[in-house]
Amino acid sequence: MKNTIKGLASVLASALACLSANSYAQTQASVAAYDCSAQTQIPAAECNALKGLFASTAGESWTDNSNWGTGNPGDWAGVFLIGVAPNQNVNSLAMDSNNLSGSLNSSLGSLTLLREANFSNNNLSGAIPSSFSALVNMRRLFLFGNQLTGGIPDIFTNWNNVLLVSIANNPDLGGSIPNSLGANNSIERIFLQNAALTGAIPSNLGDRTNLNLIDLSGNALTGQIPVSLAADPATPANVDFSNNQLDADGAGVALTPGALATWAAGGVQRTLSGQTVPAGPGGGASSVAAVPATPLWSLMMISMAFFLFHRFQKSAAKES
């Protein structure tokens, strides 16, 4: 009896696996055969861009690929439209945590009315398409938690409505921070931590009046912290510089523990721990310990400085 049950279970499992494989194959085939010129819901170029996304990111293996290749594109899982039929456009792509692999297709640049694209927490590799520069209506771009490479392309110049860019936790991304990222006053939050970024921090990042948070931690950024990011009052209010290779603040003062404490006294809220800074001529590199940028810490440091100064004065007076 037990052997019979096990045999039936095995047959059922095989049948389910076969059905699943056939389902994937049918989805892949139906998307490839889908005639974008026959539908009138969105422009054919946008429809073809969606087909390209499916093909380039192994859509047959997505966690949810329901309705792709059937009906209208507005019915496809993760696709959201704007406008009134038949004059609609792709407005949002919700592809986060959906088991996408492969690379993002350059034809996504055809989605010119796209306002949000969430590709976070997948297995995407390859480069961020330079064609993304055409996505001038983008407000929120999420690419964090992938395996992207090739650096951050200079795509942000005309993103005049962008609010948030997150390309964090792509450990092999590399390259530098493009100046165009700081070219828009609309941007509010930037997340670039743990992305193997090198080079200097663009000076214009601190000039953005709406920017309130930047996380640049866990990279290999070098050079001075721009003056615009060391201003008081601070704009943006919060920047995480920790675990980089920055060597001086906005005034060119070396990032020693004492200098960091003085800088913190101005009320600038910054996280600066874990910097590898020069120890001076002939000396090796040294690591800067964590210095919380808070008024309480500043008062403690100032009080200690006064205490030591008065002790020194008393000692000198006794000796004389």
Secondary structure, 3 states (H helix, E strand, C coil): CHHHHHHHHHHHHHHHHHHHHHHHHHHHHHHHHCCCCCCCCCCHHHHHHHHHHHHHCCHHHCCCCCCCCCCCHHHCCCEEEEEECCEEEEEEEECCCCCCEECCCHHHHHCCCCCEEECCCCEEEECCCHHHHHCCCCCEEECCCCEECCCCCCCCCCCCCCCEEECCCCCCCCCCCCHHHHCCCCCCEEECCCCCCEECCCHHHHHCCCCCEEECCCCEEEEECCHHHCCCCCCCCEEECCCCEEEECCCCCECCHHHHHHHHCCCCCEECCCCEEECCCCCCEEECCCCCCCHHHHHHHHHHHHHHHHHHHHHHHHHC
